[in-house]
Amino acid sequence: MSTDHIEVLRGAFRETRQRHPFTIDAIVVLPDHLHTVWTLPDGDSDFVMRWQLIKSNFSRGLPRNERISQSRSARGERGIWQRRYWEHTIRDEVDFARHVDYVHINPVKHGLVNRVRDWAPSSFHRHVKLGNYPDDWAGDQSDDGRDYGERG
């Protein structure tokens, strides 16, 4: 779903960020879901409104050809997004690092690639350029050691 329409998704994020700024600290887009870590401006905690805008902007950019349940149809919803999402307020720098690692390791955890660097729709590549990760972070999981490179 989302990897097939990555440019539409980027546009939805861009449009939302122009109207309601936030920083994308980490993001990975998988075929059927995505993970992000955001920083909102001081005094602003409205994740809900931003997600609603991203979802609606993205949905408007796609043809209406997905199957939807009767309950979604009755509510005027599309079948693209989950109704709920998980939100967590970062407690400290260690918690931040763990969540950024979690985002970046996700394509490996889902068996989509053996190396984090092999998944293109990810902020991992930006973090490598910034010096936050080595290019070979988390190694090659083809031997399936199940460590996933997460910080302890």
N, C-alpha and C positions, 0 to 999 in steps of 0.2 A: 504494500500500500504506500507508505510514505517514501520509500526509496525509489519507487517508480515515478514519483512526482516531486522530486527533491527541489526543483526550482520554484514550484508553486509553494512549497513549505517555506523555503527561504524568503520568498516574497511576503508570506503571511507574518513571519517573524519580523522582517524589516519594517513592514507597515505598522505593526503593533509597537515596535520599539520607537518609531518616529513620534507616535502620539503619546506613548506611555513608556518612557525610557527604562531600561534595565540592561545589565551586563550579562552576557552569556559566558559564564566562567568555564563551563564544559557542556558538550552536547554530543550525543551519538544518535544517529537515525538508523533504525533497524527496519526490516521489511514490514513488520506489523506493529511496532511501537517505537518510542524514543525515550531517552533519558536526558535530563538537563540539570545543571546547577546554575542558578541565577543569583545575582546581587541586585537588589532593588535600591532606589535612592533612599537616603536617610528619611525616616518618618513615614515611609510608604511600605505597606505590606500586602498590597492588593494583587496577589498571585492569581486569584480567581478571575478577575476582570481580564487580565492579560491572557490567560488560557482561553477564556471565552472568545476573545478577539482573534487569537491565533487560530483556534478551531474554526470559527466562522469564516475568516478570511481564506483559509486553506480550502474549506469545504466549497465555498463559492467558486473556487478556481478549478473544480473537478466536475466532470460530467456526472449526471445522476443515473448511474447504472448499477449501483451496488444493491444487493438484497438487504431488505430491512424487515424487522419483525413488525407485527401489527401494533405493538405498544410503541415502538419508535415512530411508526407512521402516524399514529394517533397524536403523538406529541410534536409532529413536524420535524423529527430528528433524522439525521442521516445515519447510515450504518458504518461510518468511517472511524469514529472515535469511541473510546470507552466512555461511559458516563462519568466515571470517577477517575481520580488520579491520586497519587500518593505525594504528600507534601511533608517536608521535614525542615525545621529551622536549624541551621548549622550552629553548633555550640562553641566551637573553637577551631584553631588551625588544624589540629589533628583530625577532627571530624570533617572539616572541609577537604583535606587531602584524601581521606578515605572515600568520600563521596565522589570526588573527581576521578579517583582510581576506579571506582565501581562503574562509573559512566564509561570510561575508556576500555575497560576489560569486557564489557558486555558482549560485543560481537564474538569474542572467544568463548565466553560462557555459554552462548547459544549455539556454538559449533559452526558459525558462519565463516570463520577464518581460524588459522592456527597462530597467527601473530597479530597483535593489535595494530601494527603499522600497515597491515594489508587491508584494513577496512577504511574506505575512502570517506564516507559521510560521518566524520568524527572530528572533534576539536583536538584530538590527540596530535595531529600533524602541526597545528598551530603551537601547541605546547612544546613540541620537539624544537621548533624554530626559536621559541622563547627560551630554550634551555631548561625547561621544567622537567623534561623526561629525556632519557637517551632514546635514540631511534629503535633500539632493540628491547625496550622496556617490556617486561613480563616474558621475554624469550619466545621460544617456539613451543607451543603446547601440543604439537602433533604426537608427542610421546604421552600426553594426557597425565601429567603429574598433578593436575588439579590444584596447583598453587595460585594460579591466575595473577601473580604479581602484586596482589594487594598488600598494602603496607600493614605491618603488624601492630 
